C-alpha cells in the first residue's frame, strides 16, 4: 500500500526578490505566501524549513501516541516543539539538525520508559527517517 500527499508551489521573480505561494489540496495551505525574506529574515509568510519543523513535530507526536498506546499507556497530552537548524554549506544551505523538545502527560508510566518509547518514536517517525540531519530529543514527563 502506498499513500501519496501533494502540494504545489508557484514562484515569481528572482530568488532573492521574488515571491511565491504554496497550496495543498486540503486547503490548509491556500496560496500561502513564502519568500526569501520569510525564509532568511523576518518577513511575512512561511518557509520550507518552518513547514518541515511543523511536520516533524506533528509526525513525532502521532508516532509517539501510537507507540505509547501499543505499550499500554494512553497519553493525555503530548506537546512537542521542533527546531530546525540550517547551515550554509558552500554556496547553498542544508538542514543540519532538528531538535525535538517533548513534554508529555502520560498516566502510569515512569520517566525511563517514557524516554525509551519516545526514542523509538523519534527513530521510526517517517519525517525523522527522511531527514538527512542530526535529530535530538529532550523528553520531559509531567
N, CA, C and O atoms as a GROMACS GRO file, in nm:
protein
  568
    1UNK      N    1   0.085  -0.118   0.000
    1UNK     CA    2   0.000   0.000   0.000
    1UNK      C    3   0.088   0.123   0.000
    1UNK      O    4   0.189   0.127   0.070
    2UNK      N    5   0.053   0.222  -0.076
    2UNK     CA    6   0.125   0.349  -0.080
    2UNK      C    7   0.027   0.462  -0.057
    2UNK      O    8  -0.086   0.460  -0.106
    3UNK      N    9   0.072   0.560   0.018
    3UNK     CA   10  -0.008   0.680   0.043
    3UNK      C   11   0.065   0.795  -0.022
    3UNK      O   12   0.186   0.811  -0.004
    4UNK      N   13  -0.006   0.875  -0.098
    4UNK     CA   14   0.055   0.990  -0.163
    4UNK      C   15  -0.010   1.117  -0.112
    4UNK      O   16  -0.132   1.123  -0.094
    5UNK      N   17   0.071   1.219  -0.088
    5UNK     CA   18   0.024   1.351  -0.050
    5UNK      C   19   0.081   1.451  -0.148
    5UNK      O   20   0.189   1.430  -0.203
    6UNK      N   21   0.010   1.558  -0.171
    6UNK     CA   22   0.050   1.654  -0.273
    6UNK      C   23   0.055   1.795  -0.218
    6UNK      O   24  -0.014   1.829  -0.122
    7UNK      N   25   0.136   1.876  -0.279
    7UNK     CA   26   0.142   2.020  -0.254
    7UNK      C   27   0.196   2.083  -0.380
    7UNK      O   28   0.263   2.018  -0.459
    8UNK      N   29   0.167   2.210  -0.398
    8UNK     CA   30   0.220   2.280  -0.515
    8UNK      C   31   0.278   2.414  -0.473
    8UNK      O   32   0.236   2.474  -0.374
    9UNK      N   33   0.374   2.458  -0.551
    9UNK     CA   34   0.439   2.587  -0.528
    9UNK      C   35   0.439   2.665  -0.658
    9UNK      O   36   0.455   2.609  -0.766
   10UNK      N   37   0.420   2.795  -0.645
   10UNK     CA   38   0.434   2.887  -0.758
   10UNK      C   39   0.533   2.994  -0.713
   10UNK      O   40   0.520   3.048  -0.604
   11UNK      N   41   0.632   3.024  -0.798
   11UNK     CA   42   0.732   3.126  -0.766
   11UNK      C   43   0.737   3.226  -0.880
   11UNK      O   44   0.737   3.188  -0.997
   12UNK      N   45   0.740   3.355  -0.845
   12UNK     CA   46   0.750   3.462  -0.945
   12UNK      C   47   0.868   3.551  -0.910
   12UNK      O   48   0.876   3.603  -0.799
   13UNK      N   49   0.960   3.569  -1.004
   13UNK     CA   50   1.072   3.659  -0.985
   13UNK      C   51   1.200   3.586  -0.950
   13UNK      O   52   1.210   3.464  -0.959
   14UNK      N   53   1.298   3.666  -0.910
   14UNK     CA   54   1.430   3.612  -0.877
   14UNK      C   55   1.426   3.544  -0.740
   14UNK      O   56   1.329   3.557  -0.666
   15UNK      N   57   1.534   3.472  -0.708
   15UNK     CA   58   1.540   3.403  -0.579
   15UNK      C   59   1.532   3.496  -0.461
   15UNK      O   60   1.462   3.468  -0.363
   16UNK      N   61   1.602   3.609  -0.469
   16UNK     CA   62   1.606   3.700  -0.355
   16UNK      C   63   1.488   3.797  -0.352
   16UNK      O   64   1.437   3.828  -0.245
   17UNK      N   65   1.446   3.844  -0.467
   17UNK     CA   66   1.342   3.945  -0.471
   17UNK      C   67   1.203   3.891  -0.506
   17UNK      O   68   1.104   3.962  -0.496
   18UNK      N   69   1.197   3.765  -0.546
   18UNK     CA   70   1.070   3.708  -0.587
   18UNK      C   71   0.982   3.670  -0.468
   18UNK      O   72   1.018   3.688  -0.352
   19UNK      N   73   0.866   3.618  -0.503
   19UNK     CA   74   0.769   3.574  -0.403
   19UNK      C   75   0.698   3.452  -0.457
   19UNK      O   76   0.689   3.432  -0.579
   20UNK      N   77   0.648   3.370  -0.366
   20UNK     CA   78   0.577   3.252  -0.409
   20UNK      C   79   0.458   3.223  -0.321
   20UNK      O   80   0.433   3.290  -0.220
   21UNK      N   81   0.384   3.120  -0.362
   21UNK     CA   82   0.272   3.071  -0.283
   21UNK      C   83   0.277   2.918  -0.279
   21UNK      O   84   0.326   2.853  -0.371
   22UNK      N   85   0.224   2.864  -0.171
   22UNK     CA   86   0.215   2.720  -0.151
   22UNK      C   87   0.069   2.683  -0.132
   22UNK      O   88  -0.005   2.754  -0.064
   23UNK      N   89   0.028   2.571  -0.192
   23UNK     CA   90  -0.110   2.528  -0.184
   23UNK      C   91  -0.115   2.377  -0.165
   23UNK      O   92  -0.038   2.303  -0.226
   24UNK      N   93  -0.207   2.332  -0.079
   24UNK     CA   94  -0.230   2.189  -0.060
   24UNK      C   95  -0.376   2.159  -0.092
   24UNK      O   96  -0.462   2.246  -0.075
   25UNK      N   97  -0.406   2.037  -0.137
   25UNK     CA   98  -0.544   2.001  -0.167
   25UNK      C   99  -0.639   2.014  -0.048
   25UNK      O  100  -0.758   2.039  -0.067
   26UNK      N  101  -0.588   1.998   0.074
   26UNK     CA  102  -0.672   2.012   0.193
   26UNK      C  103  -0.712   2.157   0.220
   26UNK      O  104  -0.801   2.183   0.300
   27UNK      N  105  -0.645   2.250   0.154
   27UNK     CA  106  -0.664   2.394   0.171
   27UNK      C  107  -0.607   2.445   0.303
   27UNK      O  108  -0.631   2.560   0.341
   28UNK      N  109  -0.533   2.360   0.375
   28UNK     CA  110  -0.462   2.408   0.493
   28UNK      C  111  -0.365   2.517   0.450
   28UNK      O  112  -0.350   2.619   0.518
   29UNK      N  113  -0.300   2.495   0.338
   29UNK     CA  114  -0.221   2.600   0.273
   29UNK      C  115  -0.296   2.634   0.145
   29UNK      O  116  -0.317   2.548   0.060
   30UNK      N  117  -0.336   2.758   0.133
   30UNK     CA  118  -0.408   2.801   0.013
   30UNK      C  119  -0.347   2.931  -0.034
   30UNK      O  120  -0.377   3.039   0.016
   31UNK      N  121  -0.259   2.916  -0.133
   31UNK     CA  122  -0.184   3.030  -0.183
   31UNK      C  123  -0.116   3.104  -0.067
   31UNK      O  124  -0.116   3.227  -0.061
   32UNK      N  125  -0.059   3.025   0.024
   32UNK     CA  126   0.012   3.079   0.140
   32UNK      C  127   0.145   3.139   0.093
   32UNK      O  128   0.223   3.070   0.028
   33UNK      N  129   0.170   3.265   0.124
   33UNK     CA  130   0.291   3.329   0.075
   33UNK      C  131   0.418   3.276   0.140
   33UNK      O  132   0.421   3.243   0.258
   34UNK      N  133   0.524   3.270   0.058
   34UNK     CA  134   0.658   3.244   0.108
   34UNK      C  135   0.756   3.323   0.024
   34UNK      O  136   0.729   3.356  -0.091
   35UNK      N  137   0.872   3.354   0.085
   35UNK     CA  138   0.968   3.439   0.016
   35UNK      C  139   1.106   3.424   0.080
   35UNK      O  140   1.122   3.359   0.183
   36UNK      N  141   1.204   3.484   0.015
   36UNK     CA  142   1.340   3.487   0.069
   36UNK      C  143   1.340   3.553   0.207
   36UNK      O  144   1.404   3.504   0.300
   37UNK      N  145   1.268   3.665   0.220
   37UNK     CA  146   1.265   3.739   0.347
   37UNK      C  147   1.199   3.656   0.457
   37UNK      O  148   1.241   3.663   0.573
   38UNK      N  149   1.096   3.578   0.423
   38UNK     CA  150   1.032   3.493   0.523
   38UNK      C  151   1.124   3.377   0.560
   38UNK      O  152   1.117   3.324   0.671
   39UNK      N  153   1.210   3.338   0.468
   39UNK     CA  154   1.299   3.224   0.493
   39UNK      C  155   1.424   3.264   0.567
   39UNK      O  156   1.468   3.193   0.658
   40UNK      N  157   1.483   3.376   0.531
   40UNK     CA  158   1.612   3.416   0.587
   40UNK      C  159   1.604   3.542   0.672
   40UNK      O  160   1.707   3.590   0.721
   41UNK      N  161   1.486   3.595   0.691
   41UNK     CA  162   1.470   3.716   0.772
   41UNK      C  163   1.344   3.707   0.855
   41UNK      O  164   1.311   3.602   0.909
   42UNK      N  165   1.274   3.819   0.865
   42UNK     CA  166   1.153   3.821   0.947
   42UNK      C  167   1.032   3.866   0.868
   42UNK      O  168   0.940   3.928   0.922
   43UNK      N  169   1.031   3.833   0.739
   43UNK     CA  170   0.920   3.872   0.654
   43UNK      C  171   0.795   3.789   0.679
   43UNK      O  172   0.800   3.683   0.742
   44UNK      N  173   0.683   3.839   0.629
   44UNK     CA  174   0.555   3.770   0.642
   44UNK      C  175   0.552   3.646   0.554
   44UNK      O  176   0.615   3.642   0.448
   45UNK      N  177   0.480   3.545   0.599
   45UNK     CA  178   0.466   3.423   0.522
   45UNK      C  179   0.540   3.309   0.588
   45UNK      O  180   0.595   3.324   0.697
   46UNK      N  181   0.540   3.196   0.523
   46UNK     CA  182   0.605   3.078   0.576
   46UNK      C  183   0.732   3.051   0.498
   46UNK      O  184   0.774   3.132   0.415
   47UNK      N  185   0.793   2.937   0.525
   47UNK     CA  186   0.912   2.895   0.451
   47UNK      C  187   0.922   2.744   0.460
   47UNK      O  188   0.863   2.683   0.549
   48UNK      N  189   0.995   2.682   0.369
   48UNK     CA  190   1.002   2.536   0.369
   48UNK      C  191   1.050   2.476   0.500
   48UNK      O  192   0.997   2.374   0.544
   49UNK      N  193   1.147   2.538   0.564
   49UNK     CA  194   1.201   2.482   0.688
   49UNK      C  195   1.100   2.488   0.803
   49UNK      O  196   1.094   2.397   0.885
   50UNK      N  197   1.024   2.594   0.809
   50UNK     CA  198   0.919   2.605   0.910
   50UNK      C  199   0.815   2.494   0.890
   50UNK      O  200   0.768   2.435   0.987
   51UNK      N  201   0.782   2.467   0.766
   51UNK     CA  202   0.685   2.361   0.736
   51UNK      C  203   0.742   2.223   0.769
   51UNK      O  204   0.669   2.136   0.817
   52UNK      N  205   0.871   2.203   0.745
   52UNK     CA  206   0.934   2.076   0.781
   52UNK      C  207   0.936   2.060   0.933
   52UNK      O  208   0.911   1.951   0.984
   53UNK      N  209   0.966   2.168   1.006
   53UNK     CA  210   0.965   2.162   1.152
   53UNK      C  211   0.826   2.127   1.204
   53UNK      O  212   0.812   2.045   1.295
   54UNK      N  213   0.723   2.187   1.147
   54UNK     CA  214   0.585   2.156   1.188
   54UNK      C  215   0.552   2.010   1.156
   54UNK      O  216   0.491   1.940   1.237
   55UNK      N  217   0.594   1.964   1.038
   55UNK     CA  218   0.570   1.825   1.000
   55UNK      C  219   0.643   1.730   1.095
   55UNK      O  220   0.589   1.626   1.133
   56UNK      N  221   0.766   1.764   1.133
   56UNK     CA  222   0.843   1.677   1.221
   56UNK      C  223   0.778   1.669   1.359
   56UNK      O  224   0.762   1.560   1.413
   57UNK      N  225   0.740   1.783   1.416
   57UNK     CA  226   0.675   1.784   1.547
   57UNK      C  227   0.545   1.704   1.544
   57UNK      O  228   0.518   1.625   1.634
   58UNK      N  229   0.464   1.726   1.440
   58UNK     CA  230   0.336   1.656   1.430
   58UNK      C  231   0.351   1.507   1.408
   58UNK      O  232   0.281   1.428   1.471
   59UNK      N  233   0.441   1.469   1.320
   59UNK     CA  234   0.465   1.328   1.291
   59UNK      C  235   0.517   1.256   1.415
   59UNK      O  236   0.472   1.146   1.448
   60UNK      N  237   0.612   1.318   1.484
   60UNK     CA  238   0.669   1.257   1.603
   60UNK      C  239   0.563   1.238   1.712
   60UNK      O  240   0.556   1.131   1.773
   61UNK      N  241   0.481   1.340   1.737
   61UNK     CA  242   0.376   1.327   1.839
   61UNK      C  243   0.280   1.214   1.806
   61UNK      O  244   0.242   1.137   1.894
   62UNK      N  245   0.240   1.204   1.680
   62UNK     CA  246   0.148   1.098   1.642
   62UNK      C  247   0.214   0.961   1.654
   62UNK      O  248   0.152   0.866   1.703
   63UNK      N  249   0.340   0.949   1.611
   63UNK     CA  250   0.413   0.823   1.623
   63UNK      C  251   0.426   0.783   1.769
   63UNK      O  252   0.411   0.666   1.804
   64UNK      N  253   0.455   0.880   1.854
   64UNK     CA  254   0.469   0.853   1.996
   64UNK      C  255   0.337   0.808   2.058
   64UNK      O  256   0.335   0.717   2.141
   65UNK      N  257   0.227   0.870   2.018
   65UNK     CA  258   0.096   0.830   2.069
   65UNK      C  259   0.068   0.684   2.034
   65UNK      O  260   0.017   0.608   2.117
   66UNK      N  261   0.102   0.644   1.911
   66UNK     CA  262   0.084   0.505   1.872
   66UNK      C  263   0.175   0.411   1.952
   66UNK      O  264   0.131   0.305   1.996
   67UNK      N  265   0.301   0.451   1.970
   67UNK     CA  266   0.395   0.368   2.045
   67UNK      C  267   0.351   0.354   2.190
   67UNK      O  268   0.355   0.244   2.246
   68UNK      N  269   0.309   0.463   2.251
   68UNK     CA  270   0.262   0.457   2.390
   68UNK      C  271   0.139   0.369   2.403
   68UNK      O  272   0.131   0.286   2.493
   69UNK      N  273   0.043   0.386   2.312
   69UNK     CA  274  -0.078   0.304   2.313
   69UNK      C  275  -0.045   0.156   2.299
   69UNK      O  276  -0.104   0.071   2.366
   70UNK      N  277   0.051   0.125   2.211
   70UNK     CA  278   0.092  -0.013   2.192
   70UNK      C  279   0.157  -0.073   2.315
   70UNK      O  280   0.155  -0.194   2.334
   71UNK      N  281   0.214   0.013   2.400
   71UNK     CA  282   0.277  -0.032   2.524
   71UNK      C  283   0.179  -0.027   2.642
   71UNK      O  284   0.217  -0.052   2.756
   72UNK      N  285   0.052   0.005   2.612
   72UNK     CA  286  -0.050   0.005   2.717
   72UNK      C  287  -0.062   0.135   2.795
   72UNK      O  288  -0.120   0.137   2.904
   73UNK      N  289  -0.008   0.244   2.741
   73UNK     CA  290  -0.014   0.374   2.809
   73UNK      C  291  -0.083   0.475   2.718
   73UNK      O  292  -0.034   0.506   2.609
   74UNK      N  293  -0.196   0.527   2.762
   74UNK     CA  294  -0.270   0.624   2.684
   74UNK      C  295  -0.228   0.766   2.723
   74UNK      O  296  -0.250   0.806   2.837
   75UNK      N  297  -0.167   0.840   2.633
   75UNK     CA  298  -0.124   0.976   2.669
   75UNK      C  299  -0.244   1.070   2.684
   75UNK      O  300  -0.341   1.063   2.609
   76UNK      N  301  -0.234   1.158   2.783
   76UNK     CA  302  -0.332   1.266   2.797
   76UNK      C  303  -0.294   1.379   2.704
   76UNK      O  304  -0.377   1.429   2.628
   77UNK      N  305  -0.166   1.420   2.710
   77UNK     CA  306  -0.117   1.531   2.629
   77UNK      C  307   0.027   1.506   2.589
   77UNK      O  308   0.110   1.466   2.672
   78UNK      N  309   0.057   1.530   2.464
   78UNK     CA  310   0.194   1.530   2.414
   78UNK      C  311   0.215   1.664   2.345
   78UNK      O  312   0.146   1.694   2.247
   79UNK      N  313   0.308   1.743   2.394
   79UNK     CA  314   0.341   1.872   2.332
   79UNK      C  315   0.485   1.864   2.283
   79UNK      O  316   0.576   1.833   2.360
   80UNK      N  317   0.505   1.892   2.157
   80UNK     CA  318   0.640   1.882   2.100
   80UNK      C  319   0.670   2.006   2.018
   80UNK      O  320   0.587   2.055   1.941
   81UNK      N  321   0.790   2.056   2.035
   81UNK     CA  322   0.839   2.166   1.954
   81UNK      C  323   0.960   2.114   1.876
   81UNK      O  324   1.049   2.051   1.934
   82UNK      N  325   0.963   2.141   1.748
   82UNK     CA  326   1.077   2.103   1.665
   82UNK      C  327   1.148   2.230   1.620
   82UNK      O  328   1.085   2.322   1.567
   83UNK      N  329   1.278   2.234   1.641
   83UNK     CA  330   1.359   2.347   1.597
   83UNK      C  331   1.458   2.298   1.493
   83UNK      O  332   1.547   2.218   1.523
   84UNK      N  333   1.440   2.345   1.372
   84UNK     CA  334   1.527   2.306   1.261
   84UNK      C  335   1.641   2.406   1.251
   84UNK      O  336   1.620   2.527   1.262
   85UNK      N  337   1.762   2.356   1.231
   85UNK     CA  338   1.878   2.442   1.213
   85UNK      C  339   1.934   2.423   1.072
   85UNK      O  340   1.963   2.311   1.030
   86UNK      N  341   1.947   2.533   1.001
   86UNK     CA  342   2.008   2.530   0.868
   86UNK      C  343   2.148   2.587   0.879
   86UNK      O  344   2.173   2.682   0.954
   87UNK      N  345   2.240   2.528   0.802
   87UNK     CA  346   2.377   2.577   0.798
   87UNK      C  347   2.417   2.597   0.652
   87UNK      O  348   2.378   2.521   0.563
   88UNK      N  349   2.496   2.703   0.632
   88UNK     CA  350   2.545   2.726   0.497
   88UNK      C  351   2.654   2.625   0.466
   88UNK      O  352   2.742   2.598   0.548
   89UNK      N  353   2.646   2.569   0.348
   89UNK     CA  354   2.742   2.469   0.302
   89UNK      C  355   2.781   2.506   0.160
   89UNK      O  356   2.703   2.486   0.066
   90UNK      N  357   2.902   2.559   0.145
   90UNK     CA  358   2.941   2.609   0.014
   90UNK      C  359   2.853   2.725  -0.025
   90UNK      O  360   2.837   2.820   0.052
   91UNK      N  361   2.797   2.718  -0.145
   91UNK     CA  362   2.708   2.825  -0.191
   91UNK      C  363   2.563   2.801  -0.153
   91UNK      O  364   2.478   2.887  -0.176
   92UNK      N  365   2.534   2.685  -0.096
   92UNK     CA  366   2.397   2.652  -0.062
   92UNK      C  367   2.377   2.636   0.088
   92UNK      O  368   2.463   2.671   0.168
   93UNK      N  369   2.264   2.582   0.123
   93UNK     CA  370   2.226   2.559   0.262
   93UNK      C  371   2.182   2.415   0.277
   93UNK      O  372   2.140   2.352   0.180
   94UNK      N  373   2.192   2.364   0.400
   94UNK     CA  374   2.141   2.231   0.429
   94UNK      C  375   2.077   2.231   0.567
   94UNK      O  376   2.113   2.310   0.654
   95UNK      N  377   1.982   2.142   0.586
   95UNK     CA  378   1.922   2.123   0.717
   95UNK      C  379   2.020   2.036   0.795
   95UNK      O  380   2.039   1.919   0.763
   96UNK      N  381   2.082   2.094   0.897
   96UNK     CA  382   2.185   2.024   0.974
   96UNK      C  383   2.127   1.945   1.090
   96UNK      O  384   2.177   1.838   1.125
   97UNK      N  385   2.020   1.998   1.151
   97UNK     CA  386   1.966   1.929   1.268
   97UNK      C  387   1.820   1.966   1.291
   97UNK      O  388   1.770   2.067   1.244
   98UNK      N  389   1.756   1.878   1.365
   98UNK     CA  390   1.620   1.903   1.414
   98UNK      C  391   1.618   1.863   1.560
   98UNK      O  392   1.648   1.748   1.594
   99UNK      N  393   1.583   1.957   1.646
   99UNK     CA  394   1.579   1.931   1.791
   99UNK      C  395   1.434   1.923   1.833
   99UNK      O  396   1.358   2.019   1.819
  100UNK      N  397   1.396   1.808   1.886
  100UNK     CA  398   1.261   1.788   1.936
  100UNK      C  399   1.261   1.808   2.087
  100UNK      O  400   1.342   1.748   2.158
  101UNK      N  401   1.170   1.891   2.135
  101UNK     CA  402   1.152   1.911   2.279
  101UNK      C  403   1.010   1.867   2.312
  101UNK      O  404   0.912   1.924   2.264
  102UNK      N  405   1.001   1.763   2.393
  102UNK     CA  406   0.874   1.697   2.423
  102UNK      C  407   0.838   1.714   2.569
  102UNK      O  408   0.921   1.699   2.658
  103UNK      N  409   0.711   1.744   2.592
  103UNK     CA  410   0.652   1.744   2.725
  103UNK      C  411   0.528   1.656   2.716
  103UNK      O  412   0.438   1.682   2.638
  104UNK      N  413   0.527   1.552   2.798
  104UNK     CA  414   0.416   1.459   2.791
  104UNK      C  415   0.351   1.434   2.924
  104UNK      O  416   0.418   1.428   3.028
  105UNK      N  417   0.221   1.420   2.922
  105UNK     CA  418   0.144   1.382   3.040
  105UNK      C  419   0.084   1.245   3.008
  105UNK      O  420  -0.011   1.233   2.931
  106UNK      N  421   0.143   1.143   3.070
  106UNK     CA  422   0.104   1.004   3.042
  106UNK      C  423   0.089   0.931   3.176
  106UNK      O  424   0.189   0.898   3.239
  107UNK      N  425  -0.033   0.906   3.220
  107UNK     CA  426  -0.053   0.837   3.347
  107UNK      C  427   0.004   0.695   3.346
  107UNK      O  428  -0.003   0.626   3.245
  108UNK      N  429   0.061   0.654   3.458
  108UNK     CA  430   0.104   0.517   3.476
  108UNK      C  431   0.234   0.476   3.411
  108UNK      O  432   0.260   0.357   3.397
  109UNK      N  433   0.315   0.570   3.370
  109UNK     CA  434   0.444   0.538   3.307
  109UNK      C  435   0.554   0.608   3.385
  109UNK      O  436   0.534   0.718   3.438
  110UNK      N  437   0.670   0.545   3.393
  110UNK     CA  438   0.781   0.614   3.459
  110UNK      C  439   0.866   0.686   3.354
  110UNK      O  440   0.854   0.661   3.234
  111UNK      N  441   0.952   0.776   3.401
  111UNK     CA  442   1.031   0.861   3.311
  111UNK      C  443   1.123   0.779   3.220
  111UNK      O  444   1.139   0.814   3.103
  112UNK      N  445   1.182   0.672   3.271
  112UNK     CA  446   1.273   0.592   3.190
  112UNK      C  447   1.200   0.523   3.074
  112UNK      O  448   1.248   0.522   2.961
  113UNK      N  449   1.083   0.466   3.104
  113UNK     CA  450   1.006   0.400   2.998
  113UNK      C  451   0.953   0.502   2.898
  113UNK      O  452   0.950   0.476   2.778
  114UNK      N  453   0.911   0.618   2.947
  114UNK     CA  454   0.864   0.726   2.860
  114UNK      C  455   0.976   0.766   2.763
  114UNK      O  456   0.953   0.780   2.643
  115UNK      N  457   1.095   0.784   2.816
  115UNK     CA  458   1.210   0.823   2.733
  115UNK      C  459   1.243   0.714   2.630
  115UNK      O  460   1.270   0.745   2.514
  116UNK      N  461   1.239   0.588   2.671
  116UNK     CA  462   1.270   0.478   2.580
  116UNK      C  463   1.170   0.472   2.464
  116UNK      O  464   1.209   0.457   2.349
  117UNK      N  465   1.043   0.486   2.496
  117UNK     CA  466   0.940   0.483   2.392
  117UNK      C  467   0.951   0.606   2.303
  117UNK      O  468   0.932   0.596   2.181
  118UNK      N  469   0.981   0.721   2.361
  118UNK     CA  470   0.997   0.843   2.282
  118UNK      C  471   1.115   0.831   2.186
  118UNK      O  472   1.106   0.877   2.072
  119UNK      N  473   1.223   0.770   2.228
  119UNK     CA  474   1.338   0.749   2.139
  119UNK      C  475   1.302   0.659   2.022
  119UNK      O  476   1.344   0.683   1.909
  120UNK      N  477   1.223   0.554   2.048
  120UNK     CA  478   1.178   0.466   1.940
  120UNK      C  479   1.090   0.541   1.842
  120UNK      O  480   1.102   0.524   1.720
  121UNK      N  481   1.001   0.625   1.895
  121UNK     CA  482   0.913   0.703   1.808
  121UNK      C  483   0.994   0.802   1.725
  121UNK      O  484   0.965   0.823   1.608
  122UNK      N  485   1.095   0.862   1.786
  122UNK     CA  486   1.182   0.956   1.713
  122UNK      C  487   1.249   0.886   1.596
  122UNK      O  488   1.254   0.939   1.485
  123UNK      N  489   1.302   0.767   1.621
  123UNK     CA  490   1.374   0.693   1.517
  123UNK      C  491   1.280   0.642   1.408
  123UNK      O  492   1.319   0.633   1.291
  124UNK      N  493   1.156   0.609   1.444
  124UNK     CA  494   1.065   0.548   1.348
  124UNK      C  495   0.971   0.642   1.277
  124UNK      O  496   0.908   0.604   1.179
  125UNK      N  497   0.959   0.763   1.324
  125UNK     CA  498   0.868   0.859   1.262
  125UNK      C  499   0.912   0.884   1.117
  125UNK      O  500   1.030   0.908   1.093
  126UNK      N  501   0.819   0.879   1.021
  126UNK     CA  502   0.856   0.896   0.880
  126UNK      C  503   0.932   1.025   0.849
  126UNK      O  504   1.020   1.024   0.763
  127UNK      N  505   0.900   1.134   0.916
  127UNK     CA  506   0.972   1.258   0.889
  127UNK      C  507   1.115   1.248   0.941
  127UNK      O  508   1.208   1.296   0.875
  128UNK      N  509   1.136   1.188   1.057
  128UNK     CA  510   1.272   1.166   1.107
  128UNK      C  511   1.352   1.084   1.007
  128UNK      O  512   1.469   1.111   0.981
  129UNK      N  513   1.287   0.983   0.950
  129UNK     CA  514   1.355   0.893   0.859
  129UNK      C  515   1.393   0.959   0.727
  129UNK      O  516   1.488   0.916   0.662
  130UNK      N  517   1.320   1.061   0.687
  130UNK     CA  518   1.351   1.127   0.559
  130UNK      C  519   1.457   1.237   0.576
  130UNK      O  520   1.523   1.275   0.479
  131UNK      N  521   1.472   1.289   0.697
  131UNK     CA  522   1.568   1.397   0.719
  131UNK      C  523   1.711   1.343   0.720
  131UNK      O  524   1.741   1.244   0.788
  132UNK      N  525   1.796   1.407   0.647
  132UNK     CA  526   1.939   1.375   0.649
  132UNK      C  527   2.005   1.477   0.741
  132UNK      O  528   2.082   1.563   0.698
  133UNK      N  529   1.973   1.464   0.870
  133UNK     CA  530   2.016   1.562   0.970
  133UNK      C  531   2.030   1.493   1.104
  133UNK      O  532   1.974   1.385   1.127
  134UNK      N  533   2.104   1.556   1.194
  134UNK     CA  534   2.111   1.507   1.332
  134UNK      C  535   1.977   1.538   1.399
  134UNK      O  536   1.928   1.650   1.391
  135UNK      N  537   1.920   1.439   1.464
  135UNK     CA  538   1.792   1.458   1.534
  135UNK      C  539   1.814   1.430   1.681
  135UNK      O  540   1.857   1.321   1.719
  136UNK      N  541   1.785   1.529   1.763
  136UNK     CA  542   1.799   1.513   1.908
  136UNK      C  543   1.662   1.525   1.973
  136UNK      O  544   1.568   1.581   1.915
  137UNK      N  545   1.652   1.471   2.094
  137UNK     CA  546   1.525   1.471   2.166
  137UNK      C  547   1.549   1.502   2.311
  137UNK      O  548   1.633   1.439   2.376
  138UNK      N  549   1.475   1.598   2.364
  138UNK     CA  550   1.468   1.626   2.507
  138UNK      C  551   1.326   1.589   2.548
  138UNK      O  552   1.230   1.653   2.503
  139UNK      N  553   1.311   1.488   2.633
  139UNK     CA  554   1.178   1.441   2.673
  139UNK      C  555   1.156   1.462   2.821
  139UNK      O  556   1.238   1.420   2.903
  140UNK      N  557   1.045   1.527   2.855
  140UNK     CA  558   1.009   1.552   2.993
  140UNK      C  559   0.871   1.495   3.020
  140UNK      O  560   0.775   1.528   2.950
  141UNK      N  561   0.861   1.409   3.120
  141UNK     CA  562   0.734   1.354   3.163
  141UNK      C  563   0.679   1.443   3.273
  141UNK      O  564   0.745   1.467   3.374
  142UNK      N  565   0.559   1.491   3.254
  142UNK     CA  566   0.498   1.582   3.353
  142UNK      C  567   0.413   1.505   3.451
  142UNK      O  568   0.354   1.565   3.541
   0.00000   0.00000   0.00000
